[in-house]
């Protein structure tokens, strides 16, 4: 890990005026659920009954997604980390689909005189929806501002940074500690990530990065029996998406005689709605019905090592430091995305109206 700079180093000139935390967004109350989902689905031909089905997920939790509160906690922890170790920059927060929206945040930044910002996106893996689309969102939010719009650079993805791998491995070990020590070595671990269309996956390094991250976490956690599975599919049945689904993997495990299981949501950094509903509700209920004892590993959240990692990635760019922290078989990801990086998936016209479950957060 990069050593913390002294106070004097923390004050060194920065290439940036501000930090921008960028996330998906989620409703703050029951009245927000449908407008939020309409924002998510704008431009997509998803039947309204499917949207209402997902809206019901939020009603299980009072119509409120935990993602916003979790982002506020990350903001507070990161502000403290930057104040202590630098670079001492103001931090802003903008979402793709709900308040504070990127359009409002970028306008606020422009009004404050911010000319150049570094963006941390709450996604550790490369894909259209987790990387390129956020860059497009930022560009679209800046366009109405004209020359006042800040230049925003995105921090590289962190799937193989020890500040992500270490806390995730600790959480897997903690989940395994629920089982008798003599049996832990044989407990399978299912690492889950958001499924995406195979047409999207074919154009990016999402799956190789996930597999490498799983391997690194499993190695540090002392786990040999693990698999990568997917959750939260939201596309029409006729469109191929990444598989196997976590619930199908649980059924397969049960058919093979498995009675214990750890689920580790490696594709997410916080316990938002897709974790709480798809894993803690649907998958947990399936495990109970099959007689499987399931433990769910926590996400990294605001683990000190993870927050320090975010600061380190900001410092790399702000102070022109060499890349540090990448471990394992794959190199650190590029800082500046090539023009053809993570292209949008091709949505077959015939499948567009076939239905599917919109993503939740």
C-alpha positions in Angstrom: 0.0 0.0 0.0 1.2 3.5 -0.7 2.5 5.2 2.5 0.5 8.1 3.8 2.1 11.4 2.9 3.1 13.9 5.5 1.0 17.1 6.0 3.5 18.9 3.8 3.1 16.3 1.0 -0.7 16.5 1.4 -0.6 20.1 0.4 1.5 19.6 -2.8 -0.1 21.1 -6.0 -2.8 18.9 -7.5 -3.7 18.5 -11.1 -7.4 18.6 -10.1 -9.7 21.0 -8.4 -12.2 18.5 -7.0 -13.2 14.8 -6.6 -16.5 13.5 -8.0 -18.1 10.4 -6.6 -20.3 8.9 -9.3 -23.0 6.2 -8.6 -26.2 4.7 -9.8 -28.6 6.2 -7.4 -31.7 4.9 -5.7 -35.0 6.1 -4.3 -35.1 7.7 -0.8 -38.8 6.9 -0.1 -41.9 5.2 -1.5 -42.9 8.2 -3.6 -39.5 8.1 -5.4 -39.6 4.4 -6.5 -41.6 4.7 -9.8 -39.9 8.0 -10.9 -36.5 6.4 -10.2 -37.3 3.3 -12.2 -38.6 5.4 -15.0 -35.3 7.1 -15.1 -33.5 3.8 -15.1 -35.6 2.4 -18.0 -35.8 5.6 -20.2 -35.1 4.5 -23.7 -35.6 0.8 -23.0 -38.6 -1.2 -24.1 -39.4 -2.9 -20.8 -43.1 -3.6 -20.1 -44.6 -1.6 -17.3 -45.6 -4.7 -15.4 -42.0 -5.6 -15.1 -41.2 -2.2 -13.7 -44.0 -2.6 -11.2 -42.6 -6.0 -10.2 -39.3 -4.5 -9.3 -41.1 -1.6 -7.5 -42.5 -4.2 -5.2 -38.9 -5.2 -4.2 -38.5 -1.7 -2.7 -41.7 -2.0 -0.7 -40.1 -4.8 1.2 -37.7 -2.2 2.5 -40.0 0.8 3.0 -39.6 2.1 -0.5 -36.0 3.1 0.2 -32.8 2.0 -1.3 -29.8 1.8 1.0 -27.4 2.9 -1.7 -27.7 6.6 -1.0 -26.9 6.3 2.7 -24.0 4.0 1.9 -22.7 6.6 -0.6 -23.0 9.3 2.1 -21.0 7.1 4.5 -18.3 6.6 1.8 -18.2 10.4 1.2 -17.7 11.1 4.9 -15.0 8.5 5.2 -13.2 9.7 2.0 -13.4 13.4 3.1 -11.7 12.4 6.4 -9.0 10.4 4.5 -8.3 13.3 2.1 -8.2 15.8 4.9 -5.6 13.7 6.8 -3.4 12.6 3.9 -4.3 14.7 0.9 -4.8 15.7 -1.8 -7.1 18.1 0.1 -9.8 18.6 -2.5 -13.6 19.2 -2.2 -15.7 16.2 -2.9 -19.0 16.2 -4.9 -21.5 13.4 -5.5 -23.7 12.8 -8.5 -25.9 9.9 -9.6 -27.0 8.5 -12.9 -30.6 7.9 -12.0 -31.6 9.8 -8.9 -30.8 12.8 -6.7 -28.2 14.2 -6.5 -28.3 13.8 -10.3 -25.1 14.3 -12.3 -26.6 17.2 -14.2 -27.2 19.2 -10.9 -23.9 18.2 -9.4 -21.8 19.2 -12.5 -23.7 22.6 -12.6 -22.9 23.1 -8.9 -19.2 22.3 -9.6 -19.1 24.8 -12.5 -20.7 27.5 -10.4 -18.0 26.9 -7.8 -15.3 27.4 -10.4 -14.2 23.8 -10.7 -12.3 23.4 -13.9 -10.9 19.8 -13.7 -12.1 16.9 -11.5 -11.2 13.3 -10.9 -14.2 10.9 -10.8 -14.4 7.7 -8.6 -17.2 5.5 -10.0 -18.6 2.9 -7.6 -17.8 0.0 -10.0 -14.6 -2.0 -9.8 -14.9 -3.8 -13.2 -14.9 -2.8 -16.9 -18.1 -2.9 -18.8 -20.3 -0.5 -20.7 -22.8 0.0 -17.9 -20.1 0.1 -15.2 -17.6 2.3 -17.0 -18.3 3.8 -20.4 -21.9 4.7 -19.7 -20.9 6.7 -16.7 -18.4 8.6 -18.8 -21.2 9.3 -21.3 -23.4 10.4 -18.5 -20.8 12.9 -17.2 -20.2 14.2 -20.8 -24.0 14.7 -21.3 -24.3 16.5 -17.9 -21.4 18.9 -18.9 -22.7 19.7 -22.4 -25.3 22.3 -21.4 -22.6 24.1 -19.4 -20.6 24.8 -22.5 -17.1 26.2 -21.7 -18.0 26.3 -18.0 -18.3 22.5 -17.8 -15.4 20.9 -15.8 -13.1 18.4 -17.5 -13.7 15.1 -15.7 -11.2 12.2 -15.7 -12.3 8.8 -14.5 -10.2 6.7 -12.1 -9.1 3.3 -13.3 -11.1 0.2 -12.2 -9.7 -1.4 -9.0 -10.6 -5.1 -9.4 -7.0 -6.2 -8.6 -6.0 -3.6 -6.1 -5.1 -4.9 -2.6 -7.3 -2.3 -1.1 -10.3 -4.0 -2.6 -9.1 -7.6 -2.5 -8.0 -7.5 1.1 -11.3 -6.3 2.7 -13.3 -8.7 0.5 -11.1 -11.6 1.6 -11.5 -10.7 5.2 -15.3 -10.6 4.7 -15.2 -14.1 3.1 -13.2 -15.4 6.1 -15.7 -13.8 8.5 -18.6 -15.5 6.7 -16.8 -18.9 6.7 -16.3 -18.5 10.5 -20.0 -19.2 11.0 -19.2 -22.9 10.2 -17.3 -25.4 12.3 -13.6 -24.9 11.8 -13.0 -28.5 10.7 -15.5 -28.1 7.9 -14.7 -24.6 6.6 -12.2 -25.8 4.0 -14.9 -27.8 2.2 -17.6 -25.0 2.2 -18.1 -23.7 -1.4 -18.0 -20.0 -2.0 -20.2 -18.5 -4.8 -18.8 -15.1 -5.9 -21.7 -13.1 -7.4 -21.6 -10.2 -9.8 -24.3 -8.4 -11.8 -25.2 -10.3 -15.0 -24.8 -8.4 -18.2 -25.8 -9.2 -21.8 -23.2 -11.5 -23.5 -23.0 -8.9 -26.3 -21.8 -6.4 -23.7 -19.4 -8.9 -22.1 -17.9 -9.8 -25.4 -16.7 -6.2 -25.9 -15.0 -5.7 -22.6 -12.9 -7.4 -19.9 -15.7 -7.7 -17.4 -15.5 -11.5 -17.0 -11.7 -11.9 -17.0 -11.4 -9.1 -14.4 -14.1 -10.8 -12.3 -12.4 -14.2 -12.5 -9.1 -12.7 -11.5 -10.6 -10.8 -8.6 -12.3 -14.0 -7.4 -9.1 -15.9 -7.6 -7.2 -13.2 -5.7 -9.8 -13.0 -2.9 -10.1 -16.8 -2.7 -6.4 -17.1 -2.4 -6.2 -14.6 0.4 -9.2 -16.1 2.2 -7.7 -19.6 2.0 -10.6 -20.9 -0.2 -10.1 -23.5 -2.9 -13.7 -24.4 -3.7 -15.2 -21.4 -5.4 -17.2 -20.4 -8.5 -18.2 -17.2 -10.2 -22.0 -16.9 -10.7 -24.3 -14.0 -11.7 -27.4 -12.3 -10.3 -29.9 -9.5 -11.0 -30.4 -10.3 -14.7 -32.7 -7.6 -16.2 -32.9 -8.4 -19.9 -35.6 -10.2 -22.0 -35.5 -14.0 -22.0 -34.6 -14.1 -25.7 -31.4 -12.1 -25.1 -28.4 -14.1 -23.8 -27.0 -12.9 -20.5 -24.1 -14.1 -18.4 -24.8 -17.3 -16.5 -25.1 -19.3 -14.3 -27.6 -17.5 -12.2 -26.9 -17.7 -8.5 -30.1 -19.5 -7.7 -29.5 -22.1 -10.4 -26.0 -22.6 -8.9 -27.6 -23.1 -5.5 -29.9 -25.8 -6.9 -27.0 -27.5 -8.6 -25.1 -27.5 -5.3 -28.0 -29.0 -3.5 -28.4 -31.7 -6.1 -24.8 -32.6 -5.6 -25.3 -33.0 -1.9 -24.1 -29.6 -0.7 -25.5 -28.4 2.6 -23.4 -25.3 3.4 -22.6 -22.3 1.3 -21.0 -18.8 1.4 -22.2 -16.2 -1.1 -19.8 -13.3 -1.6 -21.1 -10.3 -3.8 -17.7 -9.4 -5.3 -19.3 -7.4 -8.1 -20.7 -4.8 -5.6 -19.0 -2.4 -3.2 -22.0 -1.9 -0.9 -25.1 -3.7 0.3 -27.7 -2.0 -1.9 -31.0 -3.3 -3.1 -29.7 -5.9 -5.5 -27.7 -7.5 -2.6 -30.5 -7.2 0.0 -33.3 -8.5 -2.3 -31.6 -10.9 -4.8 -29.2 -12.4 -2.2 -30.5 -11.8 1.3 -34.1 -12.4 0.3 -34.5 -14.6 -2.9 -31.3 -16.6 -2.6 -31.6 -16.9 1.2 -35.2 -18.1 0.9 -34.2 -20.7 -1.7 -31.4 -22.0 0.6 -33.8 -22.3 3.5 -36.3 -24.2 1.4 -33.5 -26.6 0.3 -32.0 -27.0 3.8 -28.8 -25.3 2.9 -27.0 -23.3 5.6 -26.0 -20.1 3.8 -23.7 -17.3 5.1 -23.5 -14.1 3.0 -20.2 -12.2 3.0 -20.4 -8.4 3.5 -19.3 -6.0 0.7 -16.3 -3.7 1.3 -18.4 -0.7 2.2 -16.3 1.8 4.1 -13.6 -0.6 5.2 -10.5 1.6 6.1 -8.3 -0.3 3.6 -10.8 0.3 0.8 -11.2 4.0 1.6 -7.4 4.3 1.7 -7.3 2.7 -1.7 -9.7 5.3 -3.2 -7.4 8.1 -1.8 -4.4 6.3 -3.3 -6.0 6.2 -6.7 -6.9 9.9 -6.5 -3.3 10.7 -5.4 -1.9 8.8 -8.4 -3.6 11.1 -10.8 -3.6 14.3 -8.8 0.2 14.1 -8.1 1.3 12.2 -11.2 2.6 9.3 -9.2 3.3 5.9 -10.8 0.6 3.3 -10.7 0.7 1.1 -7.6 -1.3 -1.6 -6.0 -2.2 -3.9 -8.9 -1.6 -7.5 -7.9 -2.1 -10.9 -9.5 -1.9 -12.0 -13.2 -3.5 -9.0 -14.9 -1.9 -5.5 -15.0 -3.5 -2.4 -13.6 -6.2 -1.1 -15.9 -5.6 1.9 -18.2 -6.2 5.3 -16.7 -7.5 6.8 -20.0 -10.1 4.7 -21.7 -9.5 4.1 -25.5 -12.2 5.5 -27.8 -13.5 2.0 -28.5 -13.4 0.8 -24.9 -16.5 -1.1 -23.5 -18.9 -0.5 -26.4 -22.6 -0.5 -25.8 -24.3 -3.9 -26.3 -26.4 -4.5 -29.4 -30.0 -5.0 -28.4 -31.8 -7.3 -30.8 -35.0 -5.5 -32.1 -37.0 -8.7 -31.8 -36.1 -9.1 -28.2 -36.6 -5.5 -27.1 -40.2 -6.0 -26.0 -39.9 -9.5 -24.6 -39.8 -8.3 -21.1 -37.2 -8.6 -18.4 -36.5 -7.3 -14.9 -35.0 -3.8 -14.7 -32.0 -3.4 -12.4 -32.5 -2.1 -8.9 -30.1 -0.3 -6.6 
